[in-house]
Amino acid sequence: MADDTIPLVELRHATKTYGRIAALEDFSLAIESGRPAITAIVGESGSGKTTLARMLLGLVAPTSGQVLYQGRDLHALSGTERRAFRRDIQAIFQDPYGVYNPFYRVDHVLTTPVARFRLASTRAEARNLIEDALRAVGLRPEEILGRYPHQLSGGQRQRVMVARALLLRPHLIVADEPVSMVDASLRATILGSLRQLNQERGISIIYITHDLATAYQVADNIIVLYRASVAEAGDVELVVRAPKHPYTQLLITSVPQVSPERMWLDEQRGGQRAETAHNGCKFAARCPVAMPVCQQSVPPLFRIDSRRVVACHHYAAPGDVQPEAMASVFAGE
Amino acid sequence: MSASILRVERLRVSYDHPLGSVRAVDDVSFSLRPHERFGLAGESGSGKSTMALAILRLIRPPGRIDGGEVWLEDQKLSSLSDDAMRALRLAGIALVPQGSMNALNPVLRIRAQIADALGDHGMSLTQRDLTARVHDLLGQVGLPPAVAEMYPHELSGGMKQRACIAIAICLRPKVIIADEPTSALDVVVQRQVMVTLARVQQALGAAVVLVGHDMGLMAQFVDRLGVMYAGRLVEIAPIGEIITSPRHPYTQMLIATLPSLERKGMMQGIPGLAPLLRDLPPGCAFHPRCPKAAEICRAERPVLRNLGDQQVACHFA
């Protein structure tokens, strides 16, 4: 078991640019193995959510800054360490169709990691491991094993992916839009499985989504990204129930609610996406409460209460927070 | 009750399959009043998109309409020739398709695509008039005139969906059918597109059928909602009634699946899976998943009954 004081995975001032476009800018986050939590990353298309996921998984290298696994730069890992990293951090992707080879039985995605990481010494042991993992996500092994992908529903396929991640007993699961292609009736079940893995098995989860409501339901902490930077982050209860950043407020009022009050179609402000001056707040051009200073300087992260930071000049306070202090904000320290 | 603008009567759609034909839409009836926004909700496979295509007579083999009628005012659509039906699409009933990403022609500028639609319906305009018309349509959906000269790949998802709305309204249809028009969009953009759709609908005095599975969107947009399950309508009611007092257990559960932004722990799944259409359970198709199911539900298929201004197909409603 790793040292609890060293974060399991850490992004330090990570920036990824494609040409002149920044996909993620100066982003820092530490996932501590001692405090398994569910952290939601929320933002619109192009906000940098998926780049962040791919960086955590080691699939994309930052243009500048670092990705560390147990305190060591991903570049510098030895072969053995890299294997440990590959096992310790598992991914669940959006499309529960695309990850399967239609010519193989579903068993294939489960037996491969067992063989590759030598998780079992006998066939019977492997079978037990796989059946346990399937049951842990609420599936009946006899209804899953031996079938082809097209014989399962989207929800079942996605839960098999959660079971596959679970097999490897990871410390972190990065789930990139895991329920956006699944029917509403199945979303709750899949997200419930993730919550259960976090609580019962102590697995940290990064839940990447554009859906604020499921983020609120499942996560402990939330990071709201706007165009490659953090707009607001902290305790999910604070950020969703009492959002401070004008962008977070816009996001939350944009969610259509099942309610007899029908205010949603009333014209809103701040909706139009617009270009911004290079050196100001990225949200200024859309912001209903922008001030002159917003056009001139980039707002740093202000810590406005013990468990939340906001990048907005309206909350300017003495002493801004360095991005790498995010973990202490989530912990309320 | 005012006269209806669109009437669907006992419509049935089947798909032929080597293992036997499958009924995707079974005996569905509803009507739309002028200016009304009507929603069709259900899980994937419930038949809601097939329904939308069937209204437009766009079902292709192996699918076929094998019963029922669709009326647009006093016109019976099944009696129209293919050419007449083709002329009626867009001019009488227009479709805003799901996934506007693929609905536009990638190699034509937006202006040319609108010109195509107008030309197909016998409108020949001078270049000058066409430009004015295109700019006017784009303006109605909140797009700048410059979009006319752009290709689809130069537009964002929200802009593409607005361009599709501009095409849909170019002949001032009486009914707009929108099939999950915002399913691929972010919430902020989704709201802009729906505000745009509501605005053009009002300006046109058209009725809208919104097909989708997001009960939040339905709650905020439609006046009345039909809930589909396994190809049949199980409840039709004014949206306020659906939200405050849904009668069918499936409607109740569909609403409970929606995650709340107000309270934690309110989100529930619906146990079990939607049934296979070629192997429907006897009696009420929902009974295997229904908490209230009793003997009668396994034996007898409930029909839609009128309960005040709600219609419900449940033995216990």
Interface residues (C-beta under 8 A of the other chain):
Chain A: E44 S45 S153 G154 G155 D183 A184 S185 L186 R187 A188 T189 L191 G192 H210 D211 L212 A213 T214 Y216 Q217 V240 R241 L250 L251 I252 S254 V255 P256 Q257 V258 S259 P260 R262 W264 L265 E267 Q268 G271 Q272 R273
Chain B: E43 S44 S156 G157 D186 V187 V188 V189 Q190 R191 Q192 M194 V195 A198 H213 D214 M215 G216 L217 A219 Q220 F221 G240 I243 T244 M253 L254 I255 T257 L258 P259 S260 L261 E262 K264 G265 M266 M267 Q268 G269 I270 L273 A274
